[in-house]
Protein backbone atom coordinates (compact mmCIF):
# COMPACT_ATOMS: atom_id res chain seq x y z
CA UNK A 1 0.00 0.00 0.00
CA UNK A 2 1.42 3.36 -1.03
CA UNK A 3 0.82 6.79 0.47
CA UNK A 4 1.01 10.00 -1.53
CA UNK A 5 2.72 13.27 -0.58
CA UNK A 6 2.15 16.20 -2.93
CA UNK A 7 1.77 13.76 -5.80
CA UNK A 8 4.78 11.58 -4.95
CA UNK A 9 4.25 7.92 -4.03
CA UNK A 10 5.84 6.40 -0.92
CA UNK A 11 5.67 2.75 0.18
CA UNK A 12 4.57 1.94 3.70
CA UNK A 13 6.43 -1.39 3.87
CA UNK A 14 9.00 -2.19 6.56
CA UNK A 15 12.51 -3.46 5.82
CA UNK A 16 11.31 -7.03 6.37
CA UNK A 17 8.27 -6.66 4.09
CA UNK A 18 10.36 -5.07 1.35
CA UNK A 19 13.04 -7.75 1.65
CA UNK A 20 10.42 -10.48 1.20
CA UNK A 21 8.98 -8.75 -1.87
CA UNK A 22 12.41 -8.17 -3.38
CA UNK A 23 13.44 -11.80 -2.89
CA UNK A 24 10.25 -12.82 -4.66
CA UNK A 25 11.08 -10.41 -7.49
CA UNK A 26 14.47 -12.08 -7.90
CA UNK A 27 13.07 -15.60 -7.76
CA UNK A 28 10.35 -14.71 -10.27
CA UNK A 29 12.89 -12.92 -12.52
CA UNK A 30 10.82 -9.75 -12.21
CA UNK A 31 12.41 -6.31 -12.63
CA UNK A 32 12.06 -3.93 -9.68
CA UNK A 33 13.52 -0.55 -8.86
CA UNK A 34 14.00 1.11 -5.44
CA UNK A 35 14.21 4.88 -4.96
CA UNK A 36 14.67 6.77 -1.68
CA UNK A 37 12.16 9.57 -1.04
CA UNK A 38 12.85 12.51 1.27
CA UNK A 39 11.23 15.97 1.68
CA UNK A 40 13.87 17.62 -0.51
CA UNK A 41 13.01 15.37 -3.46
CA UNK A 42 9.27 15.88 -2.97
CA UNK A 43 9.65 19.68 -2.96
CA UNK A 44 11.87 19.58 -6.06
CA UNK A 45 9.30 17.36 -7.76
CA UNK A 46 6.74 20.16 -7.39
CA UNK A 47 8.92 22.35 -9.60
CA UNK A 48 10.05 19.57 -11.95
CA UNK A 49 7.22 17.38 -13.30
CA UNK A 50 9.81 15.13 -14.96
CA UNK A 51 11.32 14.37 -11.53
CA UNK A 52 7.91 13.53 -10.08
CA UNK A 53 7.27 11.20 -13.00
CA UNK A 54 10.68 9.58 -12.51
CA UNK A 55 10.14 8.98 -8.77
CA UNK A 56 6.70 7.50 -9.38
CA UNK A 57 8.07 5.08 -11.98
CA UNK A 58 9.95 3.20 -9.23
CA UNK A 59 8.54 -0.08 -7.99
CA UNK A 60 9.31 0.77 -4.37
CA UNK A 61 9.65 4.34 -3.04
CA UNK A 62 11.16 4.05 0.42
CA UNK A 63 10.58 6.72 3.13
CA UNK A 64 14.15 7.94 3.59
CA UNK A 65 13.69 11.00 5.80
CA UNK A 66 12.03 11.75 9.13
CA UNK A 67 9.93 14.38 7.36
CA UNK A 68 8.10 11.65 5.44
CA UNK A 69 7.25 9.86 8.69
CA UNK A 70 5.94 13.10 10.23
CA UNK A 71 3.95 13.87 7.07
CA UNK A 72 2.36 10.41 7.18
CA UNK A 73 1.20 11.07 10.74
CA UNK A 74 -0.21 14.47 9.67
CA UNK A 75 -2.18 12.79 6.88
CA UNK A 76 -3.37 9.93 9.09
CA UNK A 77 -1.17 7.44 7.26
CA UNK A 78 0.61 4.35 8.56
CA UNK A 79 4.31 5.02 7.90
CA UNK A 80 6.00 4.91 11.30
CA UNK A 81 9.65 4.29 10.50
CA UNK A 82 12.22 5.48 8.04
CA UNK A 83 13.58 3.04 5.50
CA UNK A 84 16.89 4.64 4.61
CA UNK A 85 18.71 4.02 1.36
CA UNK A 86 21.93 2.79 2.95
CA UNK A 87 20.15 0.52 5.44
CA UNK A 88 17.98 -0.92 2.66
CA UNK A 89 21.17 -1.63 0.73
CA UNK A 90 22.64 -3.43 3.74
CA UNK A 91 19.41 -5.41 4.22
CA UNK A 92 19.66 -6.50 0.59
CA UNK A 93 23.27 -7.54 1.13
CA UNK A 94 22.14 -9.68 4.07
CA UNK A 95 19.34 -11.12 1.94
CA UNK A 96 21.83 -11.88 -0.86
CA UNK A 97 24.16 -13.66 1.53
CA UNK A 98 21.39 -15.77 3.06
CA UNK A 99 19.84 -16.73 -0.28
CA UNK A 100 22.92 -17.18 -2.49
CA UNK A 101 22.15 -14.13 -4.61
CA UNK A 102 24.79 -12.06 -6.36
CA UNK A 103 25.32 -8.31 -6.14
CA UNK A 104 27.17 -5.77 -8.28
CA UNK A 105 28.42 -2.32 -7.23
CA UNK A 106 28.39 0.32 -9.97
CA UNK A 107 29.29 3.98 -9.53
CA UNK A 108 31.24 6.43 -7.33
CA UNK A 109 34.81 7.63 -7.88
CA UNK A 110 37.55 5.18 -8.94
CA UNK A 111 38.53 2.88 -6.08
CA UNK A 112 35.50 3.58 -3.88
CA UNK A 113 33.37 0.65 -5.10
CA UNK A 114 36.33 -1.70 -4.57
CA UNK A 115 36.78 -0.42 -1.01
CA UNK A 116 33.05 -0.81 -0.37
CA UNK A 117 33.25 -4.36 -1.73
CA UNK A 118 36.03 -5.24 0.71
CA UNK A 119 34.07 -3.81 3.62
CA UNK A 120 30.89 -5.65 2.62
CA UNK A 121 32.82 -8.91 2.46
CA UNK A 122 33.93 -8.27 6.06
CA UNK A 123 30.39 -7.40 7.15
CA UNK A 124 28.72 -10.33 5.34
CA UNK A 125 31.18 -13.22 5.10
CA UNK A 126 30.35 -15.41 2.13
CA UNK A 127 28.47 -12.73 0.20
CA UNK A 128 28.81 -13.10 -3.57
CA UNK A 129 29.94 -9.78 -5.04
CA UNK A 130 29.89 -10.47 -8.77
CA UNK A 131 31.73 -7.30 -9.72
CA UNK A 132 32.44 -3.61 -9.21
CA UNK A 133 32.78 -0.71 -11.61
CA UNK A 134 33.33 2.98 -11.00
CA UNK A 135 31.03 5.67 -12.33
CA UNK A 136 33.58 7.32 -14.61
CA UNK A 137 33.31 4.88 -17.52
CA UNK A 138 31.42 6.67 -20.33
CA UNK A 139 30.96 3.79 -22.76
CA UNK A 140 27.48 2.47 -22.00
CA UNK A 141 28.07 -0.67 -24.06
CA UNK A 142 31.10 -1.57 -21.91
CA UNK A 143 29.11 -0.95 -18.74
CA UNK A 144 26.24 -3.18 -19.89
CA UNK A 145 28.60 -5.94 -21.04
CA UNK A 146 30.51 -5.89 -17.74
CA UNK A 147 27.32 -6.12 -15.67
CA UNK A 148 25.71 -8.78 -17.84
CA UNK A 149 28.85 -10.92 -17.87
CA UNK A 150 28.87 -10.83 -14.07
CA UNK A 151 25.18 -11.83 -14.09
CA UNK A 152 24.19 -10.38 -10.68
CA UNK A 153 20.73 -10.52 -9.14
CA UNK A 154 20.99 -7.08 -7.50
CA UNK A 155 22.60 -3.93 -8.89
CA UNK A 156 23.47 -0.98 -6.63
CA UNK A 157 23.97 2.24 -8.61
CA UNK A 158 25.86 5.14 -7.00
CA UNK A 159 25.74 8.02 -9.49
CA UNK A 160 23.91 10.60 -7.41
CA UNK A 161 20.22 11.48 -7.69
CA UNK A 162 18.43 11.85 -10.06
CA UNK A 163 21.18 10.74 -12.46
CA UNK A 164 21.24 7.22 -11.02
CA UNK A 165 17.45 6.83 -11.24
CA UNK A 166 17.43 8.07 -14.84
CA UNK A 167 20.23 5.63 -15.64
CA UNK A 168 18.33 2.73 -14.09
CA UNK A 169 15.12 3.52 -15.99
CA UNK A 170 17.05 3.82 -19.24
CA UNK A 171 19.07 0.61 -18.93
CA UNK A 172 17.37 -1.87 -16.59
CA UNK A 173 15.48 -3.74 -19.31
CA UNK A 174 18.70 -4.58 -21.15
CA UNK A 175 20.58 -5.72 -18.03
CA UNK A 176 20.68 -9.05 -16.18
CA UNK A 177 19.79 -8.02 -12.59
CA UNK A 178 16.26 -8.21 -11.24
CA UNK A 179 16.61 -5.62 -8.45
CA UNK A 180 18.01 -2.11 -8.92
CA UNK A 181 18.66 0.47 -6.21
CA UNK A 182 20.06 3.97 -6.54
CA UNK A 183 22.25 4.40 -3.47
CA UNK A 184 23.80 7.88 -3.80
CA UNK A 185 26.85 8.20 -1.54
CA UNK A 186 26.41 4.85 0.21
CA UNK A 187 29.62 3.36 -1.23
CA UNK A 188 31.56 6.25 0.32
CA UNK A 189 29.96 5.62 3.72
CA UNK A 190 30.40 1.84 3.61
CA UNK A 191 34.03 2.19 2.52
CA UNK A 192 34.67 4.49 5.48
CA UNK A 193 35.52 7.52 3.32
CA UNK A 194 32.53 9.42 4.77
CA UNK A 195 31.43 9.04 8.37
CA UNK A 196 27.76 8.37 9.02
CA UNK A 197 25.90 9.99 11.92
CA UNK A 198 26.24 8.12 15.25
CA UNK A 199 23.63 5.41 15.83
CA UNK A 200 21.82 7.54 18.43
CA UNK A 201 21.12 10.20 15.78
CA UNK A 202 20.04 7.53 13.28
CA UNK A 203 17.51 5.99 15.67
CA UNK A 204 16.06 9.38 16.57
CA UNK A 205 15.74 10.38 12.93
CA UNK A 206 18.18 13.24 13.47
CA UNK A 207 20.84 12.41 10.88
CA UNK A 208 19.90 15.68 9.16
CA UNK A 209 20.74 17.59 12.36
CA UNK A 210 24.09 15.82 12.73
CA UNK A 211 24.95 16.73 9.12
CA UNK A 212 23.89 20.33 9.75
CA UNK A 213 26.19 20.59 12.78
CA UNK A 214 29.08 19.05 10.82
CA UNK A 215 28.30 21.01 7.64
CA UNK A 216 26.56 24.27 8.66
CA UNK A 217 26.53 25.51 5.06
CA UNK A 218 23.69 23.01 4.47
CA UNK A 219 21.21 25.16 6.43
CA UNK A 220 19.33 26.36 3.35
CA UNK A 221 18.60 22.76 2.37
CA UNK A 222 17.22 22.05 5.84
CA UNK A 223 14.64 24.83 5.39
CA UNK A 224 12.93 22.52 2.89
CA UNK A 225 11.67 20.33 5.77
CA UNK A 226 9.29 22.92 7.31
CA UNK A 227 8.29 23.98 3.78
CA UNK A 228 7.45 20.38 2.95
CA UNK A 229 5.45 19.81 6.15
CA UNK A 230 3.53 23.07 5.69
CA UNK A 231 2.70 22.07 2.10
CA UNK A 232 1.48 18.64 3.26
CA UNK A 233 -0.60 20.23 6.02
CA UNK A 234 -2.24 22.79 3.73
CA UNK A 235 -2.82 20.23 0.99
CA UNK A 236 -4.57 18.00 3.55
CA UNK A 237 -6.80 20.87 4.61
CA UNK A 238 -7.87 21.37 0.99
CA UNK A 239 -8.80 17.72 0.48
ABEGO torsion letter per residue (X at the ends): XBBBBGGBBBBABBAAAAAAAAAAAAAAGBBBBBBBBBAAAAAAAAABAAAAAAAAABABBBBBEAAAAAAAAAAGBABABBBBAAAAAAAAAAAAAAAGBBBBBBEEBBGAAAAAAAAAAAABBGBBBAEBBBAABABAAAAAAAAAAAGBABBBBBAEOAAAAAAAAAAAAABABABBBBAEAAAAAAAGABBBBBAAAAAAGAAAAAAAAABAAAAAAAAAAAAAAAAAAAAAAAX
